[in-house]
Amino acid sequence: MRDTTELFNELKTDLDIENFIAANQSEFTKPLHKFLTKLLKEKHLTRKEIAFAMNVDPSYIHHIFSGTKKPSRERLLAIARVMDLNLEETQYLLRYGGYGILYPRTPYDSVIIYAIENGLTFSEMNNYLKQLGELPIVAEE
């Protein structure tokens, strides 16, 4: 995978957009549901396990993983914690979902970064959010 700055600079100087797109197919982001499915396989999890851990109906997770429903940023973060994604994987997940990455200058995002880096569970992360006066991540549909 090439650096985003490198791609941006190439795009600014390439006079043929069709050539740029053809040459960089492997650099483009996948649809969210394909990225989630890839992570599911890598983590050796099932959709049912994700639904159970989030305490949501399995059909809700099915819709997200099949691409028929777009989850909110908070629900993606819930999926990331339940799947025990590292920070890099979580940031990619947010990008694929069309959301801003975790930003350490906000208390809410700082708690989530802390939870990821320290291996906190979904529940432990929500407890920290509550203690700091932040809204917990709501995993419900």
C-alpha positions, -999 to +999 in steps of 0.1 A: +000+000+000+014+034-010+014+065+011-016+088+007+006+118+001+024+100-027-009+091-043-022+127-039+010+141-055+008+117-084-029+126-089-020+163-091+006+157-118-011+130-138-028+145-168-049+114-175-074+105-148-083+072-165-046+062-165-043+071-128-074+051-118-064+021-139-028+021-125-039+025-088-068+000-085-051-018-057-047+014-037-084+023-036-105+015-005-129-014-006-166-011+002-172-012+039-189-046+039-160-062+020-135-048+045-156-061+074-159-095+059-121-096+054-116-087+091-142-113+102-122-140+085-089-127+098-102-126+134-119-160+130-152-146+141-188-151+130-215-125+124-235-142+152-206-138+177-205-101+168-242-097+173-241-115+206-212-095+219-230-062+209-263-074+222-281-068+189-303-088+166-282-109+142-301-096+113-288-061+120-252-073+118-262-093+086-274-061+070-241-042+078-219-071+067-238-075+035-237-038+026-274-031+028-272-010+059-247+017+068-238+018+105-232+050+124-196+059+135-205+047+170-217+014+158-186+009+138-165+016+169-186-009+188-179-035+160-142-026+162-140-032+199-160-064+198-137-076+170-107-065+191-093-045+162-060-026+168-058+011+163-047+009+127-075-015+118-100+007+136-088+038+117-092+020+084-126+008+094-137+043+101-123+055+068-141+027+049-173+037+066-169+073+055-162+087+089-134+107+105-106+087+122-101+087+159-087+121+170-068+123+203-077+160+208-113+150+217-120+133+251-145+108+235-120+096+209-091+097+234-110+072+256-116+049+226-079+051+216-069+043+252-093+014+252-079+000+220-043+004+231-049-011+265-071-040+253-102-029+272-134-047+264-165-030+249-180-028+284-149-015+301-145+012+274-181+023+280-175+025+317-146+049+311-167+070+288-194+073+315-169+081+342-155+109+321-190+123+314-190+111+278-219+092+263-212+055+260-212+038+227-247+024+222-246-008+203-284-012+200-300-011+166 
